Amino acid sequence: MATFVLIHGGGHGGWCYNKLSPLLREAGHLVYSPSLTGCGDRKHLVSADVGLGTHATDVANLLEYDDLTDVILLGHSYGGMVITGAAGLVPERIGKLVYLDAAHPKNGEALADVAKPMMQMAHSMMREQDGVEMVLWPDALGPVGYFGVTDEADIAWMKTKLTPHPWKCFAEKLQLKDEAAVRAIRRFNINCTQALAHSEPDSRARQLDGERNFEIDTGHDLMITEPRAVADMLLEIARA
C-alpha cells in the first residue's frame, strides 16, 4: 500500500481531487488531499501572513503529525512550489515527488519567476479582500480561465468551489536549506501536452527532468478532466 498526499494548485482546495482519490483508494492505497491554509474549506483562515512558507509548513506538519513516511507527494500547478518547499522541511518522510502539470522551482525562485505570463495575468486582476491582496477571483476567470475544463457539469461544480488566492503565495521565493537533499528525492512528471508545447527551453527541461515523464493531451486541471488516466499513471509511479 502506498501513501499519496495530493496538493492542489492556486484557487483550488482538496476538493479538486474528488474524482481522482477514489480511484487510488480502490487500488488499495491511502490518500490525503488537504486544503492549504486560506484555500477551499480553509478559506476562512486567509490573512496577509499566508504565503508559500505557510503552505509548505501545512504539508510538512501533516506528514509529521500523521506519522507518514515514504510518501508519494504530488503537487498540481502552484502545488509544485508547495511540495518542493515541504520536501525541504521533511525530506526523510518523502519517497517520491510527482509534479502534476506543475511548477518546477529552484531555490530562491517564486511562482512569479517560473510562470511569468500566467502570473502577470493573475496580478493584473488583483483585488484586496480585508486588506489581503488576492488573485484568481472566480468571477474573473470566465468561466474557469486557463484551467482547461470544458465539460459543463464540471464547470458548474468548479464554480461553486474555486476561491481567490493570496498573491503573497505566488510572489514569495522558495527557501531551501538543503537543495541537494530535495533533488535526491525520486521525482516524476505528469505534463499536459499544451504546457510542454508552449514552454520555454528551460521550463521544458524541468518538465522532463523526472525518472519517468508522462504526457497527456488534456486541460491543465487534468485530475478533473482525465482522472482515470492520471490514476493509472500514479499507480505506475507507485510500482516504480
Secondary structure, 3 states (H helix, E strand, C coil): CCEEEEECCCCCCHHHHCCCHHHHHHCCCEEECCCCCCCHHHHHHCCCCCCHHHHHHHHHHHHHHCCCCCEEEEEECCHHHHHHHHHHHCHHHEEEEEEECCCCCCCCCCHHHHCHHHHHHHHHCCEEECCEEEECCHHHCCCCHHHCCCCHHHHHHHHCCCCCEEHHHHHCCCCCCCHHHHHCCEEEEEEEHHHHHCCCHHHHHHHCCCCEEEEECCCCCHHHHCHHHHHHHHHHHHHC
